[in-house]
Amino acid sequence: MKTTITFVLLFFCLNVHSQGLQGISDDDLLELIRDKEKLIILFTKSNCETCKLLEEHIESLQEDFKKEMNAVSVKVTNSHMARLYNPGKEPALVFFRHGVPLLYNGEADENEIYGFFEKNQSPAVKELNDKIFEHITQAATGATTGDWFVMFYGASCVECQRLHAVWESVGATLRGRINVARIDGNLAGVNTAKRFQVTSLPAFLFFRLGKVYKYDIPKRDVKSFVIFAEEWYKNTKGTPVPLLASPFDDVVDWSVEMIKFSIAFGLDLLAKYPWIWQIGLAGFGLVAITALIALLKAGRSKPAKSVKKEKKSK
């Protein structure tokens, strides 16, 4: 009951005209993310001049955000959640669209801020899976859908979650020029991850004209990703995109994996229980002797029949 009353009061405060930017707690923030279709959050901290400047800009824009975009603007000071949306440091300005976060990465300029959010009121990053990956990207043929920058992530990967808002910003910045997508390398995109030999998450691959370029740069910020997709990929070695595996290839791969598993399992058993090989050897010998005796008996039980030729009477 107390939580409900608190949220109602918060909702009332957010919808009352005020000059200042409404400050909320982390708990209130979670409620708003779930409740609001569009929410603009300024993550700020104490004794930060840059934070104050950005806050002034958002205060000036909040009425326009509300009127033109139906977006509520709030601030959270010294939040523990800031690192979930910006691996860097405060201030961080994040625009939630139906719960999908978009990190602002431009200058502290009102026109630029408003223009960026107004243009990206819907998510920019496409979600792919094994079934549609090749059809949507045409990665192997490099045909008509253009270039693709794809993030391989995992639901249980903390670093991947921290890059969600950053990757949305990459997609928003490159919108209309380069396609930006993501795919779950552990679940819905496990076969695609295997196809491109993705062994650790997150991983970033850039597809252009039938070739794939791996992003191996330590920096994982919006600017570095964008520069790589626009120009820097030329400084890396691209490799031909591997073709989709045929059903026969899948069977062969499965068989190889099963053989590897069987050998590893057998060696592990032998390491733990050295006497097992003696039982196995004795069992094999017993089977071999039994089979040999059965063959000998079978041969003796059928003596050769004498064939008599009758002389034909003349």
Secondary structure, DSSP 8 states (H G I E B T S, - for coil): -HHHHHHHHHHHHHTS--SS-EE--HHHHHHHHHH-SEEEEEEE-SS-HHHHHHHHHHHHHHHHHHHHH--EEEEEES-TTHHHH-SS-S-EEEEEETTEEEE--S-S-HHHHHHHHHHTSS---EEE-TTTHHHHH-TTTT-SS--EEEEEE-TT-HHHHHTHHHHHHHHHHHTTTSEEEEEETTTTTHHHHHHTT--SSSEEEEEETTEEEE---S--SHHHHHHHHHTGGGGS--EE------HHHHHHHHHHHHHHHHHHHHHHHHHH-TTHHHHHHHHHHHHHHHHHHHHHHHHHTS------------
